[in-house]
Amino acid sequence: GVALGAWPRVAMEASELWVGFVGAGRMAGGLVRGLLQAGKVPASNILASAPSDKNLDAWRELGCRTTHCNLEVVHRSTLVFLATKPHILPGVLEEIRPAVGSHHIVVSLVAGVTIQTLQRLLPPWTKVLRIMPNLPCVVQAGAMVFSRGSNAGDEEAALLKSLLSSCGLCEEVPESYIDIHTGLSGSGVAYVYLFAEALAEGAVKMGMPGALASRIAAQTLLGAAKMLLETGEHPAKLRGDVCTPGGTTIYALHQLEKGALRATVMDAVEAATNRACDMAKD
């Protein structure tokens, strides 16, 4: 295996890092695009496996290597991302287990599969981390959290963070937060799309063309989010700044309060989090 002392150097020189993806679906594709666009890893160092060519064609267009053999991915990579569907994962782990060495770093993107389960199904020395990305990773504006297993140290965490920060916000958290992150951010992008659609429809109702209304709604969301991140202010403070006495905004906010927007959104995050917990138990 590779001496651990070599890892920080590998993190600096990504051209020496060999990255494998077992499973080549949408999430894996989003991550790989982030890595490539940030220049973190050359496409020729990336190998992806999937049962059919349906998903792999897109990877080939990016310049990545592809295979139908999961074992080949493990043999030819140091950093292995597991990105299969949850029900397929146990079989895949059984298949790749003999090839996993102490030099491998195994990172699971699989929803609902705990670090404990991963460690049980892989050799006892395996360095395991678990990440939960969200779809905007595809445009390098993702929100990801990750947790480390008992054998993954600071070097592995630092390597993963340096790679994934090219895909958006990346935070290390206790594993118990991962289901909450799923409800807040994994599913949360859909709540925002619903809100964006409703904003634009309101403008259409008042006479603005739909395509223009949609663009303005999207830019409004982007700008609001950017101000939150860059000012670090509490949302309530920024919201207050927009409300002039007797002005348009406070009239609108009164309607949102009547519709219980806040309580409804809190309920949504709770429902998605609980569902993520339930899926982990199955």
Secondary structure, 3 states (H helix, E strand, C coil): CCCHHHHHHHHHCHHHCCEEEECCCHHHHHHHHHHHHCCCCCHHHEEEECCCHHHHHHHHHCCCEEECCHHHHHHCCCEEEECCCHHHHHHHHHHHHHHCCCCCEEEECCCCCCHHHHHHHCCCCCEEEEEECCHHHHHCCEEEEEEECCCCCHHHHHHHHHHHHHHEEEEECCCCHHHHHHHHHHCHHHHHHHHHHHHHHHHHHCCCCHHHHHHHHHHHHHHHHHHHHHHCCCHHHHHHHHCCCCCHHHHHHHHHHHCCHHHHHHHHHHHHHHHHHHHHHC
